[in-house]
Amino acid sequence: MTYCPVCAYYITMIKILNGIHETVDYNLFSSIKIYLNREAEDYPLHWHPAAEIIMPLKNNYTVVINDISYTLDEGDIFIIPPGTLHHLISPPPHLGGERLIILFDYGLICNINGTDALLSTLQPYTLIRCDEYPELNGMLRSLLEEVYHEYTHQTTFTEALIYSLMIRFFVTIGRASFDTGKNDSDSISDKQHEYIEKFMTVSSYINDHCTENISVDTLADIAGFSRFHFSRLFKQFYGVSCHEYLIRKRIDYVEMLLIRPDISITEAAMRSGFGSISSFNRVFKEIKRCTPSEYKALNRKNN
């Protein structure tokens, strides 16, 4: 039998791949998988329910999301949120390379107040470069190195310590994001914290009710703002309008339905809160860069 390095790589790194859906094989612990990747092979287009963290240690590495390539240099930290279609490109074999890759079940910490809303701020990706954010990058890199050390040198309470470090990792990112642009005024600081809490509540509500007919007025009432004030602050907070945010949540939900062979595209669209199949098809293609039919076919491939 001829040895196939590509097949060996996929068997090792992506053990369960149905079409483009990877089921993460958490081998040592229940919700985290870590490996030091030195393979000069590429990942195919795929997605998984885990958050993925990539940090090149030697040479660069390339992540492709929505047909846009992001080349990471040594020490850069790239976070891919759950459910994001992506593929990975390594340097040529003669150049070599090494990168730390962590797959983490973010749902494990979503019951902690605020972490669910934090996840939405990571969309569609988060890139923390060494040269752009040296202080933040250094703190996060230190945490990831400690996580890797614990993972490879297991002792008493290793799993609990790893999870606590991962919480610190994401909280550090969240605090850095929220602190951006703050001035020295205590009154402004207090108001920003108040707004953060309000929009975390709104985000949680949208996540829980995204398939329903949610109005801006309802969300504004939850936040305690007028419709106009709420819409303006929401876009400042998330970088997209309230409508765009809701649509993206519906797309996240519909993806989980499209991979099921027993659910048609029309049924998936209706169950996800879209009013018409034509608008659903248009929006899905704009966001995912493929039609629902193509997405469903990709997931049937290799089944």
C-alpha positions as CSV (number, residue, x, y, z in Angstrom):
1,M,0.0,0.0,0.0
2,T,1.3,3.4,-1.0
3,Y,1.8,5.8,1.9
4,C,-0.2,9.0,1.5
5,P,1.1,11.9,3.7
6,V,-2.0,14.0,3.0
7,C,-4.4,11.2,4.1
8,A,-2.2,10.6,7.2
9,Y,-2.4,14.3,8.0
10,Y,-6.2,14.4,7.8
11,I,-6.6,11.3,9.8
12,T,-4.4,12.8,12.5
13,M,-5.7,16.4,12.5
14,I,-9.3,16.1,11.3
15,K,-10.5,12.7,12.4
16,I,-14.2,13.2,11.8
17,L,-15.1,15.2,8.7
18,N,-18.6,14.9,7.2
19,G,-18.5,17.1,4.1
20,I,-17.3,20.4,5.5
21,H,-18.5,19.7,9.1
22,E,-15.7,18.7,11.5
23,T,-16.7,16.9,14.7
24,V,-13.9,17.7,17.0
25,D,-12.3,14.7,18.7
26,Y,-11.5,15.8,22.2
27,N,-9.1,13.0,23.1
28,L,-7.6,14.0,26.5
29,F,-10.2,16.3,27.9
30,S,-13.9,16.8,27.3
31,S,-13.8,20.3,25.8
32,I,-10.4,21.2,24.6
33,K,-7.9,19.9,22.1
34,I,-4.4,21.2,21.7
35,Y,-1.6,20.3,19.3
36,L,1.7,21.5,18.0
37,N,1.3,21.4,14.3
38,R,4.4,21.0,12.1
39,E,2.7,19.5,9.0
40,A,3.3,21.1,5.6
41,E,-0.2,20.3,4.6
42,D,-3.4,22.4,4.2
43,Y,-6.7,22.0,5.9
44,P,-9.6,21.7,3.5
45,L,-12.7,24.0,3.8
46,H,-14.5,23.1,7.0
47,W,-16.2,24.4,10.1
48,H,-16.7,23.1,13.6
49,P,-18.7,24.1,16.7
50,A,-15.4,24.8,18.6
51,A,-13.6,28.1,18.8
52,E,-10.2,27.8,17.2
53,I,-7.0,29.6,18.2
54,I,-3.9,29.6,16.0
55,M,-0.5,31.0,17.0
56,P,2.4,30.4,14.6
57,L,5.7,29.7,16.5
58,K,8.0,29.2,13.5
59,N,7.4,30.7,10.1
60,N,4.0,32.1,9.0
61,Y,0.6,30.5,8.5
62,T,-2.4,31.5,6.4
63,V,-6.1,31.5,7.3
64,V,-8.7,31.9,4.6
65,I,-12.2,33.2,5.6
66,N,-14.8,34.3,3.0
67,D,-12.2,34.0,0.3
68,I,-9.9,36.5,2.1
69,S,-6.5,35.4,3.1
70,Y,-4.8,36.4,6.4
71,T,-1.2,35.7,6.7
72,L,0.0,35.3,10.3
73,D,3.5,36.0,11.4
74,E,5.3,34.3,14.3
75,G,3.6,35.1,17.6
76,D,0.4,36.5,16.0
77,I,-2.8,35.2,17.5
78,F,-5.8,34.4,15.3
79,I,-9.2,33.4,16.7
80,I,-11.9,31.7,14.6
81,P,-15.3,31.7,16.2
82,P,-17.5,28.6,16.2
83,G,-19.3,27.8,13.0
84,T,-17.1,29.9,10.7
85,L,-16.2,28.3,7.4
86,H,-12.4,28.5,6.9
87,H,-9.4,26.7,5.5
88,L,-5.8,26.8,6.5
89,I,-2.6,27.0,4.3
90,S,0.8,26.0,5.6
91,P,4.2,27.2,4.3
92,P,5.9,25.0,1.6
93,P,7.6,21.9,3.0
94,H,11.1,23.2,2.3
95,L,10.4,26.2,4.5
96,G,9.1,24.3,7.5
97,G,6.9,25.7,10.2
98,E,5.3,25.2,13.6
99,R,2.1,26.5,15.1
100,L,0.1,26.0,18.2
101,I,-3.6,25.2,17.4
102,I,-6.2,25.0,20.1
103,L,-9.8,23.9,19.7
104,F,-12.0,24.9,22.6
105,D,-15.7,24.3,23.2
106,Y,-16.8,27.9,23.9
107,G,-20.2,26.7,25.1
108,L,-18.5,25.5,28.2
109,I,-18.2,29.0,29.5
110,C,-21.2,30.6,27.8
111,N,-23.2,30.3,31.1
112,I,-20.8,32.8,32.7
113,N,-22.4,36.3,32.6
114,G,-21.1,38.3,29.6
115,T,-19.2,35.6,27.8
116,D,-22.0,34.9,25.3
117,A,-22.0,38.5,24.2
118,L,-18.2,38.5,24.1
119,L,-18.3,35.7,21.5
120,S,-20.3,37.9,19.1
121,T,-17.6,40.6,19.2
122,L,-15.1,38.0,17.9
123,Q,-17.0,37.6,14.6
124,P,-16.1,36.9,11.9
125,Y,-12.5,36.6,13.2
126,T,-10.1,38.2,15.7
127,L,-6.4,38.9,14.8
128,I,-4.1,40.2,17.4
129,R,-0.7,40.9,15.8
130,C,2.5,41.3,17.8
131,D,3.5,44.6,16.2
132,E,0.0,46.2,16.4
133,Y,-1.0,45.1,19.9
134,P,2.3,44.2,21.7
135,E,1.0,44.4,25.2
136,L,-2.2,42.5,24.6
137,N,-0.5,40.0,22.4
138,G,2.1,39.3,25.1
139,M,-0.5,38.7,27.8
140,L,-2.5,36.3,25.6
141,R,0.6,34.5,24.4
142,S,1.7,33.9,28.0
143,L,-1.7,32.4,28.8
144,L,-1.6,30.1,25.7
145,E,1.9,28.9,26.6
146,E,0.7,28.1,30.1
147,V,-2.3,26.3,28.7
148,Y,0.0,24.2,26.4
149,H,2.4,23.4,29.3
150,E,-0.5,22.2,31.4
151,Y,-1.9,20.2,28.6
152,T,1.4,18.4,28.0
153,H,2.4,18.0,31.6
154,Q,-0.7,16.8,33.3
155,T,-1.0,16.7,37.0
156,T,-3.7,17.3,39.7
157,F,-6.5,19.6,38.6
158,T,-4.9,20.1,35.1
159,E,-8.3,20.3,33.3
160,A,-9.7,22.8,35.8
161,L,-6.7,25.0,35.5
162,I,-6.7,24.9,31.7
163,Y,-10.4,26.0,31.7
164,S,-9.6,28.8,34.1
165,L,-6.8,30.0,31.9
166,M,-9.1,29.9,28.8
167,I,-11.6,32.1,30.7
168,R,-8.8,34.5,31.5
169,F,-7.8,34.4,27.8
170,F,-11.2,35.5,26.5
171,V,-11.8,37.9,29.3
172,T,-8.5,39.6,28.6
173,I,-9.6,40.1,25.0
174,G,-13.0,41.3,26.0
175,R,-11.7,43.9,28.4
176,A,-9.2,45.1,25.8
177,S,-11.9,45.5,23.2
178,F,-14.3,47.3,25.6
179,D,-11.5,49.6,26.9
180,T,-10.6,50.9,23.5
181,G,-11.2,54.6,23.2
182,K,-12.0,55.1,26.8
183,N,-10.9,58.4,28.4
184,D,-10.0,59.2,31.9
185,S,-13.4,60.5,33.0
186,D,-15.0,58.3,35.7
187,S,-18.5,59.3,34.7
188,I,-17.8,58.2,31.1
189,S,-16.3,55.0,32.3
190,D,-19.3,54.1,34.4
191,K,-21.6,54.9,31.6
192,Q,-19.6,52.6,29.2
193,H,-19.8,49.8,31.7
194,E,-23.6,50.4,32.0
195,Y,-23.9,50.2,28.2
196,I,-21.8,47.1,28.0
197,E,-24.1,45.3,30.4
198,K,-27.2,46.5,28.6
199,F,-25.9,45.3,25.2
200,M,-24.8,41.9,26.6
201,T,-28.4,41.4,27.7
202,V,-29.7,42.4,24.3
203,S,-27.1,40.1,22.6
204,S,-28.3,37.1,24.8
205,Y,-31.9,37.9,23.9
206,I,-31.1,37.9,20.2
207,N,-29.2,34.7,20.5
208,D,-32.1,33.0,22.2
209,H,-34.9,34.4,20.0
210,C,-33.2,34.9,16.6
211,T,-35.7,32.7,14.8
212,E,-38.6,34.8,16.0
213,N,-39.9,38.1,14.5
214,I,-37.8,40.5,16.8
215,S,-38.5,44.2,16.4
216,V,-36.0,47.0,17.0
217,D,-38.5,48.5,19.4
218,T,-38.5,45.3,21.5
219,L,-34.7,45.3,21.7
220,A,-34.7,49.1,22.5
221,D,-37.1,48.5,25.4
222,I,-34.9,45.7,26.7
223,A,-31.9,48.1,26.7
224,G,-33.9,51.0,28.1
225,F,-33.2,53.3,25.2
226,S,-35.2,55.1,22.5
227,R,-35.3,53.4,19.1
228,F,-33.0,56.0,17.6
229,H,-30.5,56.0,20.5
230,F,-30.5,52.2,20.6
231,S,-29.8,51.8,16.9
232,R,-26.9,54.3,17.0
233,L,-25.3,52.7,20.1
234,F,-25.8,49.2,18.9
235,K,-23.9,49.9,15.7
236,Q,-21.1,51.6,17.7
237,F,-20.9,48.6,20.0
238,Y,-21.0,45.7,17.4
239,G,-19.9,47.4,14.2
240,V,-23.0,46.4,12.4
241,S,-26.7,47.4,12.5
242,C,-29.1,45.6,14.7
243,H,-30.7,44.1,11.6
244,E,-27.4,42.8,10.3
245,Y,-26.5,41.3,13.6
246,L,-29.9,39.5,13.8
247,I,-29.5,38.2,10.2
248,R,-26.0,36.8,11.0
249,K,-27.5,35.0,14.0
250,R,-30.2,33.5,11.8
251,I,-27.5,32.4,9.3
252,D,-25.5,30.7,12.1
253,Y,-28.7,28.9,13.1
254,V,-29.7,27.9,9.6
255,E,-26.2,26.4,8.9
256,M,-26.9,23.8,11.6
257,L,-30.1,22.8,9.8
258,L,-28.7,22.7,6.3
259,I,-26.2,19.9,7.2
260,R,-29.2,17.7,8.2
261,P,-30.3,15.5,5.2
262,D,-33.9,15.3,6.5
263,I,-34.5,19.1,6.3
264,S,-35.0,20.9,3.0
265,I,-33.5,24.3,2.2
266,T,-37.0,25.9,2.3
267,E,-37.8,24.4,5.7
268,A,-34.4,25.4,7.1
269,A,-35.1,29.0,5.9
270,M,-38.5,29.2,7.4
271,R,-37.4,27.6,10.7
272,S,-34.6,30.1,11.0
273,G,-36.9,33.1,10.8
274,F,-36.6,34.2,7.1
275,G,-39.8,35.4,5.6
276,S,-39.1,34.3,2.0
277,I,-36.8,31.8,0.3
278,S,-35.6,34.4,-2.2
279,S,-34.4,36.8,0.5
280,F,-32.8,33.9,2.4
281,N,-30.9,32.7,-0.7
282,R,-29.7,36.2,-1.4
283,V,-28.6,36.9,2.2
284,F,-27.0,33.5,2.6
285,K,-24.9,33.9,-0.5
286,E,-23.8,37.4,0.5
287,I,-22.6,36.2,3.9
288,K,-21.3,32.7,3.2
289,R,-20.1,33.2,-0.4
290,C,-22.0,30.2,-1.6
291,T,-25.6,29.3,-2.2
292,P,-27.6,27.2,0.3
293,S,-27.7,24.4,-2.2
294,E,-23.9,24.5,-2.7
295,Y,-23.4,24.6,1.1
296,K,-25.7,21.6,1.5
297,A,-23.8,19.8,-1.3
298,L,-20.5,20.5,0.4
299,N,-21.7,18.8,3.5
300,R,-23.0,15.8,1.6
301,K,-19.6,15.3,0.0
302,N,-17.5,12.5,1.5
303,N,-20.5,11.3,3.5
